Amino acid sequence: MVGLLSPKLSKAVDALKSDKKVQTIIIRSEVPGIFCAGADLKERAKMHASEVGPFVSKIRAVINDIANLPVPMIAAIDGLALGGGLELALACDIRVAASSAKIGLVETKLAIIPGGGSLGAYISGNHSFWLL
């Protein structure tokens, strides 16, 4: 399984930026029932305040790189898409979800504002703050 902060994902995105043969990208999980569960909120709760900013910045950079790829991106959501996983799906141009898919921003229950950066891009007029 490759997480949002995996060097493997970053390398794959970097390679796709310059591959002129790629016409479409489908992001999916090889783990049944889980598209992407996002960050471990228990781990994040243990972080020192000075660690949170760089942690969120890395996630935001990966999601922004994916959103800015020059080809159509499709998220094939077959299961859980939570937190950063939902933001990953939102960074794609098209999202296709199985009837069993569950999506959510679970961090909002802990008064944590989603930090991946893609949420605001889908809500016009900068009203995303009020929706949380």
C-alpha positions in Angstrom: 0.0 0.0 0.0 1.3 3.5 -0.9 0.4 6.4 1.4 0.2 10.1 0.6 3.6 10.7 2.1 5.2 7.7 0.4 8.4 8.5 -1.6 7.0 5.9 -4.1 3.9 8.1 -4.8 6.0 11.2 -5.1 8.4 9.5 -7.6 5.4 8.2 -9.6 3.9 11.6 -9.8 7.2 13.2 -10.9 7.6 10.6 -13.6 4.1 11.2 -14.9 4.7 14.9 -15.1 7.1 14.4 -18.0 5.7 11.3 -19.7 4.2 12.4 -22.9 2.8 9.0 -23.7 0.4 9.1 -20.7 -3.1 10.2 -21.8 -5.2 9.4 -18.7 -4.4 8.3 -15.1 -6.6 6.2 -12.9 -5.9 6.3 -9.2 -7.1 3.2 -7.4 -6.2 1.1 -4.4 -5.0 -2.5 -4.5 -6.4 -2.9 -1.0 -10.0 -4.1 -1.1 -12.4 -1.8 0.7 -10.0 1.1 1.1 -9.3 3.8 -1.5 -7.1 5.9 0.9 -7.6 6.3 4.6 -5.5 9.5 4.8 -3.2 10.3 7.7 -3.1 8.6 11.0 -4.8 11.1 13.3 -3.6 9.4 16.4 0.0 9.8 15.1 -0.7 13.5 14.2 -2.2 14.1 17.7 1.2 13.1 19.2 3.1 15.4 17.0 4.8 18.5 18.4 3.3 21.7 17.1 6.5 22.4 15.1 6.1 19.1 13.2 2.5 19.6 12.1 3.2 22.4 9.5 5.9 20.4 7.6 3.7 17.3 7.8 0.7 19.0 6.3 2.8 20.9 3.7 4.2 17.6 2.4 0.6 16.2 2.0 -0.5 19.4 0.3 2.5 19.3 -2.1 1.7 15.8 -3.2 -2.0 16.5 -3.7 -1.2 19.7 -5.6 1.2 17.9 -7.8 -1.5 15.3 -8.6 -4.1 18.0 -9.2 -1.7 19.8 -11.6 -0.8 16.8 -13.8 -1.4 17.7 -17.4 -3.7 14.7 -18.2 -7.2 13.8 -17.0 -7.1 12.1 -13.5 -9.8 9.6 -12.5 -10.2 8.5 -8.9 -11.7 5.0 -8.7 -13.1 4.9 -5.1 -13.9 1.4 -4.0 -14.3 1.7 -0.2 -13.1 4.3 2.3 -11.8 7.7 1.2 -11.2 9.5 4.4 -9.4 12.8 5.2 -6.4 13.1 2.9 -7.8 10.2 0.9 -10.9 12.2 0.1 -8.7 15.2 -0.7 -6.7 13.0 -3.0 -10.0 12.0 -4.8 -11.0 15.7 -5.0 -7.7 16.5 -6.6 -8.7 14.3 -9.5 -10.8 15.5 -12.5 -13.4 12.7 -12.2 -14.4 10.6 -9.2 -16.2 7.3 -9.6 -17.4 5.6 -6.4 -18.7 2.2 -5.8 -22.0 2.0 -4.0 -20.1 0.7 -0.9 -17.7 3.7 -0.8 -17.7 5.8 2.2 -16.2 9.3 2.1 -15.5 11.8 4.9 -13.3 14.4 6.5 -13.0 12.7 9.9 -10.5 15.2 11.1 -13.2 17.8 11.4 -14.6 15.9 14.3 -11.4 16.7 16.1 -11.5 20.4 15.1 -8.7 19.9 12.6 -9.2 21.8 9.3 -8.5 19.5 6.3 -4.9 20.4 5.2 -4.5 18.8 1.8 -5.5 21.9 -0.1 -8.0 20.4 -2.5 -11.2 21.1 -0.5 -11.2 24.9 -1.1 -10.8 24.4 -4.9 -14.2 22.9 -5.1 -16.1 25.4 -3.1 -16.5 28.8 -4.7 -16.3 32.2 -3.0 -14.0 31.0 -0.2 -16.9 29.6 1.7 -15.2 26.3 2.6 -14.3 27.6 6.1 -18.0 28.1 6.9 -18.9 24.6 5.7 -16.6 23.0 8.2 
